[in-house]
Structure formats: structure tokens, C-alpha cells
């Protein structure tokens, strides 16, 4: 039985929403997205499933909201730290390399964000309402705009449009590379038995750094 009483005010509703999101984050720290069910999430947060659905369309909507919170926090932190990762007097190639190394290290340090990015389009954007997707997209674009501005401060040679293309592409590659470097158990077992099968032997951070550097240098040459 639920330990919660019905929320009577907007503040109380927000407390409930944050409790659901925090519980989802705790579950995601211990299991993959595929193992998180709405029934188990409801049980752990102390609400009936029907009550959780008062706040979110579905399990996917919960995780989309969690993704946008994690992305907002990450990009805000990144905007503060990225300028310190490069020397403004260095060549553009050296600065691009410094940015690639700093971004790859920072992204790799946030596995929960990477896990959610890796399933964003294929899983999380399904079984949700158009209103939920619209809010997620709008909030996401605000966060990406901050990332774009931070990138242009260290690589002013990029136009605003090219910097925006870079941030979108980096975000997409982070999710894709995470998927390939964190495969299911059967794939891990196959790799252990035959290391020559490993698709990205350099691992996530090194592969992402190389990819970011290629993206930046390509756009700088555009």
C-alpha cells in the first residue's frame, strides 16, 4: 500500500515527481534501462502504479525526464570547466585536441547520462505523449545551446551553426559509442573468448576522444 498521501499543491506534486526521478536514478545505478519496470519503480517509491502515472506518461517518460536533468547538470558544469581545458594561444588544431580530450574524459565520468543517451531515440522516445516529447526536446535544446556557447568560447573559429552541429554530433556519438563499448553479457563473453572480435578495442573514452577530434577538425575545415 502507498505510503504517500495525495499531493494537494504544486509544491507537493513536485516533491512526488522528484522522489520518482530519484528512485529511477538509484535503480539505473544498479541495472540497465531494460531491467527497469514501472511496477518495480512504483514499489520502490512507495506509490501505486496508477499514482506514478499521474506524474509521468510511462516508464520511458520518467527516464526522459531523468535524462534531461542529468544533461542540464552536465552541460552547465561543462560550460564552466571547458575554457580551462585549453590554452587560448595554442593553434586551432591543438585546441581542438584539448577540447576532444576534455570532453571525452568528462562524458566518460557520467555513465548514467551515457546509458540514457544510448537508448534515447530507440527506447525512451517511444510510449510517450507528444507533449512529453515536446517538453523534453525544448529543454534539451536549451542545454545544448549552453554546450554550443561553451564550445565557441574555446574554438571561436566555428560559426554558431557549425558549433551547434558539433554539439549535436558529439552527443549522438557519445550514445552510440557507449552502446558498442558496453554490450550485453553474451557479447562480452564472445569478446573474452576471442578478443579479435572486439568492435572498439580502444574502449569508450579513447574512441570518443578520437571521434570528437575528427568531428571538430572536419567542421573547422568546412
N, C-alpha and C positions, 0 to 999 in steps of 0.2 A: 504494500500500500504506500502511496506517496507520502513523503514527509513534508511536502510543500503545501502551503495554503494558496488559494488563487491570488494572483497579483492584482492589486487594486489600483495601482498608479503606474505611470510610465517609468518611474524610477524602479519600482519593484519588478516590472517587466524586464527592464534592462539587467537587473541583478540575476533574474532567471536565465536570460539569454547568455550572460557571461558564465554562469555556472555550467550551462550545457557546453559552451565552447571550451571551457577549461577541462571538463571531463573528456571531451573529444581529444584534446591535446594530450592528456595523460594516457589515453588509450593508444593514440598514434605513436607515442614514445615507446610502446611495448609491442606493437603489432603493425602489420601493413594495412593499408587502406582497405584491401579486400576482406580483411578479417573483422572490420568494424561494422556492426549491425545496429540498426536503430533500436531493436529490442534490448540489446546489451547496454547501449548508451543510455537508454531510458532507465534501466535498472540501476546503473551506477550513479546516475544523477539524482535518483530518488523521485522520478516523475513517471506517471503513466505515459505510455507511448502517445496516446491521444493528446496529452498535455504538451509533450515536446513538439507535436505538430501544430500547436497554437503559435509557436515561435518560429518554426522553420518548415519549409515545404516537405523536406525529406532528409535522409542521412546526407545526401550529396549537398544539400543546401547548407547544412551545418558545416561541412568541410570546406565549402566555398567561402563561407564567412570566416572560418579559421584561416584559410589561405590568405585572404585579403588583409587580415590583421597582421599576420606574420610578414607579409610582403611590405606593408606600410612601415612596420617597425624596422625591417631590414633596410629598406631603401632610405629611410630617414637617417639611420646610423651610417649608411654608406656615404650619403651626401656630406656628412661631417668628416669622415675619415679619408675619402678618396684623394682630396687635394694633398694630403701628407704623404701619399704613396709615390709621388713623382717629383722630380726637380724641374721647375718651370724653365730652366735654362738648357735642359737637355734637348737633343734632337727629337723630332716628332716620332721617329722610329723607336728611340729609347723610351720616350714617354708612353707610347702605345704598349711596349713590352712591360713597363712598370704597371700600367693600368691592368693589363691582362693577368699579371701575376697577383696583384692585389685583389682583383675581382674573383679570380678562381679560388684563392685562399678564403676569402670572406664567404662566398657561396657554399663552399665545401663545409664550412663550420656551422651550417644551418641545415642539417639533414631533414628535419621535418618540413621545412619550406621546399626543399628539393623533391621530397616524396610527393607532396601535394602538386607541385608543378608538373611532375611526371605523369600525373593522371588527370590533369585539369580538363583537357579537351575530350579525352576518350571516356572518362568516367564522371567527373564532377559536374560537367555541363549537361548531363542527362538527368531526367527525372526531377527537373526543377522548373519553376514557372518563368515566363518571360520577364516578369517584374524582378524576380530574384537575379536572373542573368543580367538584366539591365543595370541593377544596382552594383553588382559585382564588377561589371565592365567599367562603369563610370568611376568607381573607387579605384580600380586597378589602373586606369589611365592617369588618375591624379598621382598615384605613387610612381608610375613610370615617368611622368613629367619631371618629378624630382630627380630621378635617376639620370634622365637626359640632361638636365641642367648641370648636375654634378659632373657628368662626362664632358660636357662642353667647357667647363672651367679648367679641366686639365688637358683637353685636346680642342682648343678653340679653332683649330683648322677644320673641324667638322661643322658643317652647316647645321641648323636646328633640325632640318628634315633628315639629314644623314645620321645625326646623333640619335634621333628618335628611332630610326631604322636599326641602328646598332643595339640600342637597349632592348628592343623587341626581339631581335635575333638572338642576343645573348641569353635572354630569358627562356626562349624556346629551346636553345641548345642545352641549357642547364637541365631542363626537364628530360630531354631526350637522352643525354649522356648519363644521367642518373639511372634511367631505366636499364640501359645496357651494362652499366657497371655494378648494378645491384639486382642481378637476375634471380629468378626463383630457385629453390633448392635443387631441383633436378638439373638445371643448367650449371649451377655451381659444382655439383657432383661430376658432371661431364667435364668441366674445366679442370677439376682436380685430377681426374683420371688422365686427361690429355690436355696439358697446358697450351698446346699449339692451337686449340680451338678458341681460346680467349679472344673475344672480339676487340676489346680495347685494353691491351696489356699494360699500358701506362697508368691505368686507373682513372678515377673521376677527375681529381684536381688537375693533374698534368694534362689530360685530354682537353679539359675545359679551358685551361690557360692557352694551350696551342690554338684551339678553336677561336677564342676571343681575339687573340693576336691576329689571326688570319682575317677575321671579320673586320677588325679595325683598320688594318693595313689596306684591305681591299676597298673599304669605303673612303679612306683618305686618298686613295689613288683615283677615285671616281671623278 
